[in-house]
């Protein structure tokens, strides 16, 4: 038996230990990998065959190393194994890089999901709360007003005062709604030169592992030389993310081919047309015209805000967002954007 110095080093032994190290090597093998490794080598001996495998080494100080080993039997003239020649490689760095990359991908996907959920969730909660207050007050005042009017002797003065308060409440609710709409128009908007294909590609990178997790093939068909245009990059990312996440949601549970196809092309009047199609469950039957309404959702955890926000964003960029059935199944969302350089309203 010959063991190279490097072999001792990888196992954390001193070459002086000689062959006693070989006997102790199993103890240093990660307990979870021992049985599989013994099986691999036993089979190679029994079948006189090559072997290959990975196992971890657990050093006394707790360090874990990943190794990759290949071995080859040397046979004599009568076909008996006289020797095995093998190579062991320390692949810890590669493994760690792979694991870090996978963790990073996962984190990115989680982040995309969480940021979508928290933005929409927070927005929904505060929107609901703010609008609810004046509406609740209006209902109370309307009841008061009715009570003054339906008394045996109606008190017109009190009724009028209550009606005035209803007008005030209604105006306040309308102002809140107006403010929210402004938020999606100019308010927080940061206009810069945007390349739509870049938005699509970035969001695919961000959500790619999410698609992979559900066995969804992603296909793109991006027109070359699309005009850049002035837009809010963060908002357009959000639109693309919403459409992709919706497509993934729609395909998660369906059997058969799952494909997400994203296409960009030039359209008339210096416009860009983007389509996102999936082979998912399809638009909710009889309710396809509802999907862009705020709070409309068919999902248990849905907020019903994604499409309504996306539509506001697209419209504030001088475009349109609409949905259609995909053939033979699934849904297809289209949006246009104006590439004219002037800043939209
Ligand atoms: P949420 O995703 O929280 O439900 P959205 O406004 O993004 O909110 O979507 C509203 C509804 O539109 C969804 O609940 C679903 O019924 C429908 N929908 C959206 N995208 C798709 C799609 N790709 N396929 C089928 N239905 C969809």
Boltz pocket constraint, residues with backbone or C-beta under 6 A from the ligand:
constraints:
  - pocket:
      binder: B
      contacts: [[A, 242], [A, 243], [A, 246], [A, 247], [A, 250], [A, 278], [A, 280], [A, 281], [A, 282], [A, 283], [A, 284], [A, 291], [A, 292], [A, 293], [A, 296], [A, 297], [A, 298], [A, 299], [A, 301], [A, 302], [A, 303], [A, 304], [A, 305], [A, 306], [A, 307], [A, 308], [A, 330], [A, 331]]
      max_distance: 6.0
